[in-house]
Amino acid sequence: MSASGCITNYRRSVGRSSLRARSRALNDGTLWSIALVAFIAVYREVFETVLFYQTLWLQAGAGGQHMVLIGFLSAAVALVVLAWLIFKFSVRLPLRLFFAVNSALLYLLAVVFAGKGVAALQEAGKLPASSVHFPTIDVLGVYPTLQTLGLQALLVIAAVVFVLMSRRKTVGSG
């Protein structure tokens, strides 16, 4: 009984001190600073998204702009469905798996963008292009040059090394 009473008293004191800390932060303006930083971070992400879509829209040209619009609307619908699923089943959402899949998709985009970026610089004559026998997969940013394939291979190797090191660290600590 006494341990239970200690825990209850501790929770009450922590609750009171937490309330005082929140009130003090609100009065000091700390909470407003955090809100401002959060707003700037979200605003920056929105700005980057607008720039990304503007570039995509211009690169697609008149013939492909309807596909950009279809992709945007599909992504918006998928986002709404995902948000609904997260709110509905948030207690059972496996966050580790969610962020692992999200990280893998973002890394895949980095590999694609690296290939497309190198190809664009080669097209502009800013980087040399050493052709090799390899298929072109435009959607994945894979082009048959030593430079694009080398950079993409380096990124894939870095990802594999990172995953192996984190698994080794997890196994060693667990």
Secondary structure as UniProt FT lines:
FT   HELIX           2..28
FT   HELIX           30..88
FT   HELIX           90..92
FT   HELIX           95..123
FT   TURN            124..125
FT   HELIX           138..140
FT   HELIX           146..173
//
